[in-house]
Amino acid sequence: MPSVASRGRGRRTINEINMVPFIDVMLVLLIIFMVTAPLITPSMIDLPSVGKASKQPDQVLQIVIGKDDSLDLKVGDKTTRLSAGTVAAAVKQAQAGSAPGSSAVVISADRSVKYETVVKVMDELQRNGVQRVGLSVQLAR
């Protein structure tokens, strides 16, 4: 119920908001934050960095995804055209002579290729047990 002030002949309501309780609450919150802020320790997150592999791969297999979603497998100087379903089998066959984990697969794609295509290739390799898969990056100039 609004407060009523009597002045002179009639009673009139006061149409002002009392700001004192609001200011009291804000000052209490300010003091609480000022006391607790120095006590909070910032947490550190260790993010992986590029080029910190424990051992360089013996063999690097490169999968190149072209503008028309064509797939090529490069092993050294030899390039083989692949279809979407045979990527993992071709990589496994190329890795057959080496020890597990000693060869790395690098996926490089054209700028206009949909990200979905790159993810599908990575997913197929991961589902078939290929251990070291990475993406080729080009630094902005």
Secondary structure, DSSP 8 states (H G I E B T S, - for coil): ---EEEETTEEEE------HHHHHHHHHHHHHHHHHGGG----------TT--SS--SEEEEEEE-TTS-EEEEETTEEEEE-GGGHHHHHHHHHTTS-TTSEEEEEEE-TTS-HHHHHHHHHHHHHTT---EEE------
